């Protein structure tokens, strides 16, 4: 007997979808896991997401701090953190100021209200802020702007943003801000950055 399973759409435990090679829309209601086992699986994913929510901002500060100084990313001084936060804010302001027609669906005052509040920022999608920074820096990195170093830094942030986006997807933390982050990622991948390719462009839109 060949069998596979799929999650049932009513949040019940997974049910078999294929029995003896025949396909069924919902499958037979044969439980693969007990209800308590499923609760354990759901709980196990939460601590790592909670930890990431608490640490992503510090990681972004460290990334910025090490881009302009030899600061130790594991022990940033208050001055390093403040300077990094100032640069992040400036990059975000640049993005929304210069791409107002692209970002018209984003309520900018609300975005910055969330961003400047440490509590609400911790509960916002990390990938949105990181990807916004990456896109902003890339747009500033012509040869008469930030140049090659800026483009490389933008790619570094882009990779961080994709990691954050995938982490949210895997944890089931999905909202409209995650969709905006994915849209920004697609915009970035369809621009002329140094590592641009048809494969990357295609992958960013799927």
N, C-alpha and C positions, 0 to 999 in steps of 0.2 A: 504494500500500500504506500503510495506517495502522497505526502501531505505537507502543506505549508500553512502559514497562518497570517492573518492581517488584523490590525486593530479594528474593533467594531466601532461604528460611528457614534454610538450612544454612550461612549466612555465606559462600556462594560469591558471585561477582560477580553484579550484577543481570542478570536474564534478561527477555526480552520477555514481557509478559502478554497483549497483544492483537495479533493478526496478522490483517489483512484484516477487521477488525470482529468476529472471533470471540474469545471469551474462554477462557482456559485457566487452570486452577488454579495451575500453577507456571510456565507459559510455556515457550517453547522455550529450551534452554540456549545461546542465542546471546549471546556476551559483548559487552557494550557498552564495557567498559574492560578493559585488561590488569591483571593482578594487581598489578604495581608501581604503576600509576596509583592503584588503590584504596588501597594502603598510604600513598601520598602524601596522599590525601584524609583518611585517618584521623589521620595525624601532624599535619596542618595545624590540626586542631581542638584539639589538646592544649595548645600553648603558651598560648593565651588562657585556657583553663580553669585552668591552673597559675598564671597571673598573678592571676586572680580569687581563687583560694584564698589567695594571699599578701597580697592587698590588701583583701578585704572587711571584715576586722575593723577596719583603720585607717579605712575609709570609715564604718563604723558609729560608731566613736569620734568622728570628725569631725562626724557628724550630730548626735550627742548634745551634743558640746561647743558647737556653734554654737546649740543650742537654749537654753542657759542663760548664754551669754556672747558677747562679740564676738570670740571667738578666730578666728584665721585657720585655716581647715580644712586648708590646705596645710602649715602649720608649727605643729602643736600642741605646747605645752609639756608637760613630764612631769606637771605638776600638772593640766593640762587632761585629759590622757589618763587619769590616775588617777581624777579625779572622774567622767569619763564612764563609765569601767569600773564604778565603784561604783554609778552610777545604773542602768546596764544590769543589773547583778546584782540590785539591789533590785527592778527591774521584773519580772525573771524569777522571783524568789522570790515576789513578790505573785501572779503568775499561777498558779503551782503551789499556792500556799497557799489561794487563794480558789476555784479551779476543780478541786479534787481529784477530784470525781466525774466531771468531763468528761475529765480527763487521766489516768484510772486506768491506761490502757494504756502510759503512759510511766514508765519506771523513773527516778524523779527523782534519786536518788543517782548513778546512772550518767550521767545527763544533765549534772549539775553537775561530776562528775569529768572528763568530756570537755571541758566548757566552761572549766574553770579551768586546764587543761593547754594551753599555747600550741601544742604539737605536734599533739595530737589535735583541738584546736579548729580548726586550719587545715585539717584533713581532714574536718571535719563539714559538713553541709549548711548553707550560709549562710542560706538561706531559712527554715530552721526557727527559728534564733535571732532573726533579724530579725522574722519574723512573730509569734513569741511576744512580743517586745517591743511590737509594734504592738497586738496584742490586749490585752496587759496595760495599756498606757497608755489605750486606749479604755475599758476597764472602769473605770479610775480617773477618767474625765473627765466626770463629771456636773457640773452647775452648782455644786455644793458641793465638788467635787473640783478637778481640773485645768481644768475648763471648756472653753471654745471653743479655747483655745490647745492644750490637750491633745488634743482631737479632731483638730485640724489636723495636729499632730505625728504622731498615730497614722496618719493617712492618708498622710503622707509616708513613714513606715516601711513601710506596707502596699505602696506603689508600689515601694519598693526590694526588698521581699520577693518580689513578683511577678516583678520583673526577674531576681532571683537564681534563682527557681524555673524560669523559662523558659530561663535560661542553662544550668542543669543538665540540663534536658530536651534541649536542643539538642546538648549535649555527650555525651549518653548516660549521664550520671552519675545513675543512678536507684537509689534504695534506700528502705527503709521510712521513713527520716527525711524524705525528699522527700514521701512520701505524707502524713505527719503535717503537714508545712508546708502542703500543698494543703488538707487538712482544716481547718486553722486559718484559712486564707484564706477558705474557704467559710463558716465560722462568722462571720468578720468581715463578709463581704459580705451576710450575712443578718441582720445587726443594724441598728440604727437610726442609722447614721452619716450625716453630712451629705450625702454623695454617693450614698447607697444608691438603687438602682433595680432594677426587675425584670430588666433586661438584665444588670446586674452580678451579681445573685444567680444568675441562670441560667448565666452564663458561668463563674462560680467553681466550678460543680459539673460542668463538662464539660471 
